[in-house]
Amino acid sequence: MPLAKPRAVRGATLNQESTRFNLPRTEADGDWLDTRDDIDGAPPPLRTTVTVEQPRTIITRNTSPDVPFDRSINPYRGCEHGCIYCFARPTHAFHDLSPGLDFETKLFAKPDAPALLRTELAKPGYVCRPIAFGTNTDPYQPIEGDWRITRGCIEVLAELDHPITITTKSDRVVRDLDLIAPMAAKGLAAVMVSVTSLDPKVAMTVEPRAPHPERRLAAIRKLSEAGVPVHISISPVIPAITDHEIEHLIARGAEAGAYAAGFIPVRLPYEVAPLFEAWLDTHFPDRKAKVMATIASLRGGRRNDPEFFSRMRGQGPWADLLRTRFHIACRKHGLNGERRVLRTDLFRPPKGPQGDLFE
């Protein structure tokens, strides 16, 4: 039975419906990574619809005091990776869609993003600061292989020497090394790769359609070898599910060439909390009580703490213990690098038709 078309939203039209399975690697994937290991098993079949969204602007601004960027771009809404903990899931409710399965299967793409970006960067008075990609949904989720919207945006930023940061849990980022590496050589690019578990069974359960952890570690190595400052994120740390892996994750990240690391205890805002609890009922029923009790300890007796600063750090003895273990592991493996300050002085605004006349 075919999947119903997603409800139309203002400025959006249905553009493509696709079915995605565990497809074999193509030549375009490169030969530096192996295909999916048998120990992974096949990810659940995923039938997705992609709706074209036509926003008026593409750069999102924020004034949050506990995040290290003030602007970001999200080429897609929804994410095929299907990570159960994803704090972006509630945003799908804005479209009257489910933060559960709809978030993973009813996707929105913004193909005009590169053109909108160029327009915004050309505005008089624009002040250059790094633009963050991957702050809400993954810019390198599987549909990027077809739509290439993230790449289109990076092409604009590379042309104009505008700084960029990228956060992803996909090795697909390596396909854009031809753009990212030259930017990094100018001090204009840095990448964070997320690896939350090294156990393929746990990883496939927590992040059912994200690449195998070894593929992500291979991506860190490839980025590092190309001169790109690369940071490993082990976020989120889930008590009694992944917290025992902190030291091993840091060690493997350092071995792969990461210069720094970061972590955040799992967050369960809004609809994420009941989805997460249902996931525990299915996959870890024997640990559910312990997991949720520890999360409550980290979050001041609640399932989620929305307060600035504490939402990223957690509180109480469990949070202190996680931080202590994390910092000891980072010191042991030399991952003490500070966040790179990217250059903004090289930026050249785009020239419009009038500007070209005076060349």
FIFIBA-918569 format. One record per residue (C-alpha): residue number from 1; residue in one letter; x, y, z. Coordinates in steps of 0.25 Angstrom, whole numbers, plus 5000, padded with zeros to 4 digits. Layout:
! residues N
+-----+-----+------+------+------+
!   n ! res !   xx !   yy !   zz !
+-----+-----+------+------+------+
! NUM !   A !    X !    Y !    Z !
...
+-----+-----+------+------+------+
END
This chain:
! residues 359
+-----+-----+------+------+------+
!   n ! res !   xx !   yy !   zz !
+-----+-----+------+------+------+
!   1 !   M ! 5000 ! 5000 ! 5000 !
!   2 !   P ! 5006 ! 5013 ! 4996 !
!   3 !   L ! 5010 ! 5023 ! 5007 !
!   4 !   A ! 5001 ! 5035 ! 5007 !
!   5 !   K ! 5007 ! 5048 ! 5002 !
!   6 !   P ! 5011 ! 5058 ! 5013 !
!   7 !   R ! 5002 ! 5070 ! 5016 !
!   8 !   A ! 5006 ! 5082 ! 5008 !
!   9 !   V ! 5012 ! 5093 ! 5016 !
!  10 !   R ! 5013 ! 5108 ! 5011 !
!  11 !   G ! 5023 ! 5109 ! 5000 !
!  12 !   A ! 5025 ! 5094 ! 4999 !
!  13 !   T ! 5021 ! 5085 ! 4987 !
!  14 !   L ! 5023 ! 5070 ! 4986 !
!  15 !   N ! 5035 ! 5067 ! 4978 !
!  16 !   Q ! 5040 ! 5053 ! 4980 !
!  17 !   E ! 5036 ! 5040 ! 4987 !
!  18 !   S ! 5047 ! 5030 ! 4989 !
!  19 !   T ! 5049 ! 5016 ! 4995 !
!  20 !   R ! 5062 ! 5014 ! 5002 !
!  21 !   F ! 5068 ! 5000 ! 5006 !
!  22 !   N ! 5082 ! 4995 ! 5009 !
!  23 !   L ! 5087 ! 4998 ! 4996 !
!  24 !   P ! 5101 ! 4993 ! 4992 !
!  25 !   R ! 5112 ! 5004 ! 4991 !
!  26 !   T ! 5114 ! 5010 ! 4978 !
!  27 !   E ! 5128 ! 5015 ! 4971 !
!  28 !   A ! 5124 ! 5029 ! 4976 !
!  29 !   D ! 5126 ! 5025 ! 4990 !
!  30 !   G ! 5141 ! 5023 ! 4988 !
!  31 !   D ! 5149 ! 5011 ! 4991 !
!  32 !   W ! 5155 ! 5016 ! 5005 !
!  33 !   L ! 5144 ! 5010 ! 5013 !
!  34 !   D ! 5138 ! 4996 ! 5013 !
!  35 !   T ! 5124 ! 4992 ! 5011 !
!  36 !   R ! 5115 ! 4990 ! 5023 !
!  37 !   D ! 5120 ! 4979 ! 5031 !
!  38 !   D ! 5112 ! 4966 ! 5033 !
!  39 !   I ! 5112 ! 4969 ! 5048 !
!  40 !   D ! 5103 ! 4981 ! 5046 !
!  41 !   G ! 5092 ! 4974 ! 5040 !
!  42 !   A ! 5082 ! 4981 ! 5030 !
!  43 !   P ! 5076 ! 4994 ! 5035 !
!  44 !   P ! 5060 ! 4994 ! 5035 !
!  45 !   P ! 5055 ! 4997 ! 5021 !
!  46 !   L ! 5051 ! 5011 ! 5021 !
!  47 !   R ! 5041 ! 5017 ! 5011 !
!  48 !   T ! 5042 ! 5032 ! 5010 !
!  49 !   T ! 5035 ! 5044 ! 5004 !
!  50 !   V ! 5043 ! 5057 ! 5001 !
!  51 !   T ! 5035 ! 5070 ! 5000 !
!  52 !   V ! 5041 ! 5082 ! 4994 !
!  53 !   E ! 5041 ! 5094 ! 5004 !
!  54 !   Q ! 5043 ! 5108 ! 4999 !
!  55 !   P ! 5047 ! 5117 ! 5010 !
!  56 !   R ! 5049 ! 5132 ! 5008 !
!  57 !   T ! 5063 ! 5131 ! 5016 !
!  58 !   I ! 5072 ! 5120 ! 5019 !
!  59 !   I ! 5081 ! 5125 ! 5031 !
!  60 !   T ! 5075 ! 5123 ! 5045 !
!  61 !   R ! 5080 ! 5132 ! 5056 !
!  62 !   N ! 5080 ! 5129 ! 5071 !
!  63 !   T ! 5084 ! 5136 ! 5083 !
!  64 !   S ! 5086 ! 5124 ! 5092 !
!  65 !   P ! 5097 ! 5127 ! 5102 !
!  66 !   D ! 5101 ! 5112 ! 5103 !
!  67 !   V ! 5104 ! 5109 ! 5089 !
!  68 !   P ! 5117 ! 5113 ! 5081 !
!  69 !   F ! 5110 ! 5119 ! 5069 !
!  70 !   D ! 5100 ! 5130 ! 5066 !
!  71 !   R ! 5095 ! 5125 ! 5052 !
!  72 !   S ! 5093 ! 5112 ! 5045 !
!  73 !   I ! 5087 ! 5105 ! 5033 !
!  74 !   N ! 5079 ! 5093 ! 5032 !
!  75 !   P ! 5077 ! 5088 ! 5018 !
!  76 !   Y ! 5067 ! 5078 ! 5022 !
!  77 !   R ! 5056 ! 5076 ! 5032 !
!  78 !   G ! 5054 ! 5062 ! 5038 !
!  79 !   C ! 5065 ! 5051 ! 5038 !
!  80 !   E ! 5066 ! 5037 ! 5032 !
!  81 !   H ! 5077 ! 5033 ! 5042 !
!  82 !   G ! 5065 ! 5031 ! 5052 !
!  83 !   C ! 5073 ! 5033 ! 5065 !
!  84 !   I ! 5064 ! 5031 ! 5076 !
!  85 !   Y ! 5069 ! 5042 ! 5085 !
!  86 !   C ! 5069 ! 5053 ! 5074 !
!  87 !   F ! 5065 ! 5066 ! 5081 !
!  88 !   A ! 5060 ! 5071 ! 5067 !
!  89 !   R ! 5049 ! 5061 ! 5067 !
!  90 !   P ! 5039 ! 5071 ! 5073 !
!  91 !   T ! 5041 ! 5081 ! 5061 !
!  92 !   H ! 5033 ! 5072 ! 5052 !
!  93 !   A ! 5020 ! 5075 ! 5061 !
!  94 !   F ! 5020 ! 5089 ! 5055 !
!  95 !   H ! 5016 ! 5082 ! 5042 !
!  96 !   D ! 5005 ! 5074 ! 5049 !
!  97 !   L ! 5014 ! 5062 ! 5047 !
!  98 !   S ! 5019 ! 5051 ! 5057 !
!  99 !   P ! 5032 ! 5054 ! 5064 !
! 100 !   G ! 5033 ! 5038 ! 5063 !
! 101 !   L ! 5032 ! 5031 ! 5050 !
! 102 !   D ! 5028 ! 5043 ! 5042 !
! 103 !   F ! 5041 ! 5050 ! 5046 !
! 104 !   E ! 5049 ! 5039 ! 5040 !
! 105 !   T ! 5041 ! 5037 ! 5027 !
! 106 !   K ! 5034 ! 5050 ! 5023 !
! 107 !   L ! 5046 ! 5059 ! 5020 !
! 108 !   F ! 5047 ! 5073 ! 5015 !
! 109 !   A ! 5058 ! 5078 ! 5006 !
! 110 !   K ! 5062 ! 5092 ! 5003 !
! 111 !   P ! 5068 ! 5092 ! 4989 !
! 112 !   D ! 5068 ! 5107 ! 4988 !
! 113 !   A ! 5077 ! 5108 ! 5000 !
! 114 !   P ! 5090 ! 5111 ! 4992 !
! 115 !   A ! 5083 ! 5123 ! 4984 !
! 116 !   L ! 5077 ! 5128 ! 4997 !
! 117 !   L ! 5090 ! 5127 ! 5004 !
! 118 !   R ! 5097 ! 5135 ! 4993 !
! 119 !   T ! 5086 ! 5146 ! 4994 !
! 120 !   E ! 5087 ! 5147 ! 5009 !
! 121 !   L ! 5102 ! 5148 ! 5009 !
! 122 !   A ! 5101 ! 5160 ! 4999 !
! 123 !   K ! 5092 ! 5168 ! 5008 !
! 124 !   P ! 5098 ! 5181 ! 5012 !
! 125 !   G ! 5103 ! 5181 ! 5026 !
! 126 !   Y ! 5105 ! 5166 ! 5027 !
! 127 !   V ! 5115 ! 5162 ! 5038 !
! 128 !   C ! 5123 ! 5150 ! 5035 !
! 129 !   R ! 5123 ! 5139 ! 5046 !
! 130 !   P ! 5124 ! 5124 ! 5045 !
! 131 !   I ! 5111 ! 5117 ! 5039 !
! 132 !   A ! 5108 ! 5104 ! 5046 !
! 133 !   F ! 5103 ! 5092 ! 5039 !
! 134 !   G ! 5097 ! 5080 ! 5046 !
! 135 !   T ! 5091 ! 5087 ! 5058 !
! 136 !   N ! 5077 ! 5082 ! 5056 !
! 137 !   T ! 5077 ! 5070 ! 5046 !
! 138 !   D ! 5089 ! 5064 ! 5039 !
! 139 !   P ! 5093 ! 5071 ! 5027 !
! 140 !   Y ! 5099 ! 5058 ! 5022 !
! 141 !   Q ! 5087 ! 5049 ! 5024 !
! 142 !   P ! 5085 ! 5039 ! 5012 !
! 143 !   I ! 5077 ! 5048 ! 5004 !
! 144 !   E ! 5088 ! 5058 ! 5002 !
! 145 !   G ! 5094 ! 5047 ! 4993 !
! 146 !   D ! 5083 ! 5051 ! 4983 !
! 147 !   W ! 5080 ! 5065 ! 4986 !
! 148 !   R ! 5094 ! 5071 ! 4989 !
! 149 !   I ! 5088 ! 5083 ! 4996 !
! 150 !   T ! 5099 ! 5083 ! 5007 !
! 151 !   R ! 5110 ! 5082 ! 4996 !
! 152 !   G ! 5103 ! 5094 ! 4988 !
! 153 !   C ! 5104 ! 5102 ! 5001 !
! 154 !   I ! 5118 ! 5099 ! 5003 !
! 155 !   E ! 5122 ! 5102 ! 4989 !
! 156 !   V ! 5116 ! 5117 ! 4992 !
! 157 !   L ! 5124 ! 5118 ! 5005 !
! 158 !   A ! 5137 ! 5113 ! 4999 !
! 159 !   E ! 5136 ! 5122 ! 4987 !
! 160 !   L ! 5134 ! 5134 ! 4997 !
! 161 !   D ! 5144 ! 5130 ! 5007 !
! 162 !   H ! 5133 ! 5129 ! 5018 !
! 163 !   P ! 5136 ! 5120 ! 5030 !
! 164 !   I ! 5128 ! 5108 ! 5033 !
! 165 !   T ! 5126 ! 5097 ! 5044 !
! 166 !   I ! 5120 ! 5084 ! 5041 !
! 167 !   T ! 5114 ! 5073 ! 5051 !
! 168 !   T ! 5110 ! 5060 ! 5045 !
! 169 !   K ! 5109 ! 5045 ! 5048 !
! 170 !   S ! 5111 ! 5041 ! 5034 !
! 171 !   D ! 5124 ! 5038 ! 5026 !
! 172 !   R ! 5118 ! 5044 ! 5014 !
! 173 !   V ! 5124 ! 5057 ! 5019 !
! 174 !   V ! 5137 ! 5052 ! 5012 !
! 175 !   R ! 5131 ! 5053 ! 4999 !
! 176 !   D ! 5132 ! 5068 ! 5000 !
! 177 !   L ! 5147 ! 5068 ! 5004 !
! 178 !   D ! 5150 ! 5075 ! 4991 !
! 179 !   L ! 5143 ! 5087 ! 4996 !
! 180 !   I ! 5146 ! 5085 ! 5011 !
! 181 !   A ! 5161 ! 5082 ! 5011 !
! 182 !   P ! 5165 ! 5095 ! 5004 !
! 183 !   M ! 5155 ! 5103 ! 5013 !
! 184 !   A ! 5162 ! 5097 ! 5025 !
! 185 !   A ! 5176 ! 5100 ! 5020 !
! 186 !   K ! 5171 ! 5115 ! 5020 !
! 187 !   G ! 5166 ! 5114 ! 5034 !
! 188 !   L ! 5151 ! 5114 ! 5029 !
! 189 !   A ! 5146 ! 5100 ! 5033 !
! 190 !   A ! 5145 ! 5090 ! 5044 !
! 191 !   V ! 5137 ! 5077 ! 5045 !
! 192 !   M ! 5131 ! 5069 ! 5057 !
! 193 !   V ! 5128 ! 5055 ! 5055 !
! 194 !   S ! 5118 ! 5048 ! 5065 !
! 195 !   V ! 5121 ! 5034 ! 5070 !
! 196 !   T ! 5113 ! 5030 ! 5081 !
! 197 !   S ! 5116 ! 5015 ! 5082 !
! 198 !   L ! 5126 ! 5005 ! 5077 !
! 199 !   D ! 5117 ! 4993 ! 5079 !
! 200 !   P ! 5110 ! 4991 ! 5065 !
! 201 !   K ! 5098 ! 4985 ! 5071 !
! 202 !   V ! 5096 ! 4996 ! 5081 !
! 203 !   A ! 5099 ! 5007 ! 5070 !
! 204 !   M ! 5089 ! 5000 ! 5060 !
! 205 !   T ! 5078 ! 5000 ! 5071 !
! 206 !   V ! 5081 ! 5015 ! 5076 !
! 207 !   E ! 5083 ! 5020 ! 5062 !
! 208 !   P ! 5077 ! 5010 ! 5053 !
! 209 !   R ! 5081 ! 5016 ! 5039 !
! 210 !   A ! 5093 ! 5024 ! 5042 !
! 211 !   P ! 5107 ! 5019 ! 5037 !
! 212 !   H ! 5114 ! 5008 ! 5045 !
! 213 !   P ! 5123 ! 5014 ! 5056 !
! 214 !   E ! 5136 ! 5009 ! 5049 !
! 215 !   R ! 5132 ! 5017 ! 5036 !
! 216 !   R ! 5131 ! 5029 ! 5044 !
! 217 !   L ! 5144 ! 5027 ! 5051 !
! 218 !   A ! 5150 ! 5025 ! 5037 !
! 219 !   A ! 5144 ! 5038 ! 5033 !
! 220 !   I ! 5151 ! 5045 ! 5045 !
! 221 !   R ! 5164 ! 5039 ! 5040 !
! 222 !   K ! 5162 ! 5043 ! 5026 !
! 223 !   L ! 5158 ! 5057 ! 5030 !
! 224 !   S ! 5170 ! 5058 ! 5039 !
! 225 !   E ! 5179 ! 5053 ! 5028 !
! 226 !   A ! 5174 ! 5064 ! 5019 !
! 227 !   G ! 5177 ! 5075 ! 5029 !
! 228 !   V ! 5163 ! 5077 ! 5034 !
! 229 !   P ! 5162 ! 5080 ! 5049 !
! 230 !   V ! 5153 ! 5069 ! 5053 !
! 231 !   H ! 5146 ! 5068 ! 5067 !
! 232 !   I ! 5140 ! 5055 ! 5072 !
! 233 !   S ! 5126 ! 5056 ! 5079 !
! 234 !   I ! 5122 ! 5045 ! 5088 !
! 235 !   S ! 5108 ! 5051 ! 5090 !
! 236 !   P ! 5099 ! 5048 ! 5095 !
! 237 !   V ! 5104 ! 5039 ! 5106 !
! 238 !   I ! 5093 ! 5030 ! 5111 !
! 239 !   P ! 5094 ! 5024 ! 5125 !
! 240 !   A ! 5094 ! 5009 ! 5126 !
! 241 !   I ! 5094 ! 5008 ! 5111 !
! 242 !   T ! 5107 ! 5015 ! 5105 !
! 243 !   D ! 5113 ! 5022 ! 5117 !
! 244 !   H ! 5123 ! 5010 ! 5120 !
! 245 !   E ! 5129 ! 5013 ! 5106 !
! 246 !   I ! 5134 ! 5027 ! 5109 !
! 247 !   E ! 5149 ! 5024 ! 5111 !
! 248 !   H ! 5149 ! 5014 ! 5099 !
! 249 !   L ! 5142 ! 5025 ! 5090 !
! 250 !   I ! 5152 ! 5035 ! 5093 !
! 251 !   A ! 5163 ! 5026 ! 5091 !
! 252 !   R ! 5158 ! 5022 ! 5077 !
! 253 !   G ! 5156 ! 5036 ! 5073 !
! 254 !   A ! 5170 ! 5040 ! 5077 !
! 255 !   E ! 5175 ! 5029 ! 5069 !
! 256 !   A ! 5167 ! 5033 ! 5057 !
! 257 !   G ! 5173 ! 5047 ! 5058 !
! 258 !   A ! 5163 ! 5055 ! 5065 !
! 259 !   Y ! 5169 ! 5067 ! 5072 !
! 260 !   A ! 5158 ! 5069 ! 5082 !
! 261 !   A ! 5145 ! 5063 ! 5088 !
! 262 !   G ! 5132 ! 5067 ! 5094 !
! 263 !   F ! 5120 ! 5061 ! 5100 !
! 264 !   I ! 5106 ! 5064 ! 5106 !
! 265 !   P ! 5098 ! 5055 ! 5114 !
! 266 !   V ! 5085 ! 5050 ! 5107 !
! 267 !   R ! 5074 ! 5061 ! 5106 !
! 268 !   L ! 5059 ! 5057 ! 5105 !
! 269 !   P ! 5051 ! 5069 ! 5102 !
! 270 !   Y ! 5036 ! 5069 ! 5099 !
! 271 !   E ! 5032 ! 5057 ! 5091 !
! 272 !   V ! 5046 ! 5051 ! 5091 !
! 273 !   A ! 5044 ! 5046 ! 5105 !
! 274 !   P ! 5032 ! 5037 ! 5103 !
! 275 !   L ! 5038 ! 5032 ! 5090 !
! 276 !   F ! 5051 ! 5029 ! 5097 !
! 277 !   E ! 5044 ! 5021 ! 5109 !
! 278 !   A ! 5036 ! 5013 ! 5098 !
! 279 !   W ! 5049 ! 5010 ! 5092 !
! 280 !   L ! 5055 ! 5005 ! 5105 !
! 281 !   D ! 5042 ! 4996 ! 5107 !
! 282 !   T ! 5045 ! 4989 ! 5094 !
! 283 !   H ! 5061 ! 4988 ! 5094 !
! 284 !   F ! 5065 ! 4989 ! 5109 !
! 285 !   P ! 5053 ! 4986 ! 5118 !
! 286 !   D ! 5063 ! 4981 ! 5128 !
! 287 !   R ! 5070 ! 4994 ! 5129 !
! 288 !   K ! 5059 ! 5004 ! 5127 !
! 289 !   A ! 5057 ! 5007 ! 5142 !
! 290 !   K ! 5072 ! 5009 ! 5144 !
! 291 !   V ! 5073 ! 5018 ! 5131 !
! 292 !   M ! 5062 ! 5027 ! 5135 !
! 293 !   A ! 5066 ! 5028 ! 5149 !
! 294 !   T ! 5080 ! 5032 ! 5145 !
! 295 !   I ! 5074 ! 5042 ! 5135 !
! 296 !   A ! 5065 ! 5048 ! 5146 !
! 297 !   S ! 5078 ! 5050 ! 5155 !
! 298 !   L ! 5085 ! 5057 ! 5144 !
! 299 !   R ! 5073 ! 5066 ! 5141 !
! 300 !   G ! 5069 ! 5071 ! 5155 !
! 301 !   G ! 5058 ! 5060 ! 5157 !
! 302 !   R ! 5052 ! 5062 ! 5143 !
! 303 !   R ! 5053 ! 5055 ! 5130 !
! 304 !   N ! 5058 ! 5068 ! 5123 !
! 305 !   D ! 5065 ! 5080 ! 5128 !
! 306 !   P ! 5062 ! 5092 ! 5118 !
! 307 !   E ! 5071 ! 5102 ! 5126 !
! 308 !   F ! 5083 ! 5109 ! 5119 !
! 309 !   F ! 5096 ! 5103 ! 5122 !
! 310 !   S ! 5091 ! 5092 ! 5131 !
! 311 !   R ! 5084 ! 5086 ! 5120 !
! 312 !   M ! 5097 ! 5083 ! 5113 !
! 313 !   R ! 5105 ! 5079 ! 5125 !
! 314 !   G ! 5095 ! 5072 ! 5134 !
! 315 !   Q ! 5095 ! 5073 ! 5149 !
! 316 !   G ! 5098 ! 5065 ! 5162 !
! 317 !   P ! 5108 ! 5054 ! 5165 !
! 318 !   W ! 5105 ! 5046 ! 5152 !
! 319 !   A ! 5108 ! 5058 ! 5144 !
! 320 !   D ! 5121 ! 5061 ! 5152 !
! 321 !   L ! 5125 ! 5046 ! 5150 !
! 322 !   L ! 5123 ! 5046 ! 5135 !
! 323 !   R ! 5131 ! 5059 ! 5133 !
! 324 !   T ! 5142 ! 5054 ! 5142 !
! 325 !   R ! 5144 ! 5041 ! 5134 !
! 326 !   F ! 5143 ! 5049 ! 5121 !
! 327 !   H ! 5154 ! 5059 ! 5125 !
! 328 !   I ! 5163 ! 5048 ! 5130 !
! 329 !   A ! 5161 ! 5041 ! 5117 !
! 330 !   C ! 5164 ! 5053 ! 5108 !
! 331 !   R ! 5176 ! 5056 ! 5116 !
! 332 !   K ! 5181 ! 5042 ! 5115 !
! 333 !   H ! 5180 ! 5042 ! 5100 !
! 334 !   G ! 5184 ! 5057 ! 5097 !
! 335 !   L ! 5170 ! 5062 ! 5093 !
! 336 !   N ! 5172 ! 5075 ! 5100 !
! 337 !   G ! 5170 ! 5084 ! 5088 !
! 338 !   E ! 5162 ! 5096 ! 5089 !
! 339 !   R ! 5151 ! 5099 ! 5079 !
! 340 !   R ! 5157 ! 5105 ! 5067 !
! 341 !   V ! 5155 ! 5120 ! 5064 !
! 342 !   L ! 5152 ! 5121 ! 5049 !
! 343 !   R ! 5156 ! 5133 ! 5041 !
! 344 !   T ! 5146 ! 5143 ! 5037 !
! 345 !   D ! 5155 ! 5153 ! 5031 !
! 346 !   L ! 5156 ! 5146 ! 5017 !
! 347 !   F ! 5141 ! 5147 ! 5014 !
! 348 !   R ! 5137 ! 5154 ! 5001 !
! 349 !   P ! 5123 ! 5158 ! 4999 !
! 350 !   P ! 5116 ! 5153 ! 4986 !
! 351 !   K ! 5116 ! 5163 ! 4975 !
! 352 !   G ! 5103 ! 5166 ! 4968 !
! 353 !   P ! 5100 ! 5169 ! 4954 !
! 354 !   Q ! 5103 ! 5184 ! 4956 !
! 355 !   G ! 5116 ! 5181 ! 4963 !
! 356 !   D ! 5121 ! 5172 ! 4951 !
! 357 !   L ! 5120 ! 5184 ! 4942 !
! 358 !   F ! 5131 ! 5192 ! 4949 !
! 359 !   E ! 5141 ! 5180 ! 4948 !
+-----+-----+------+------+------+
END
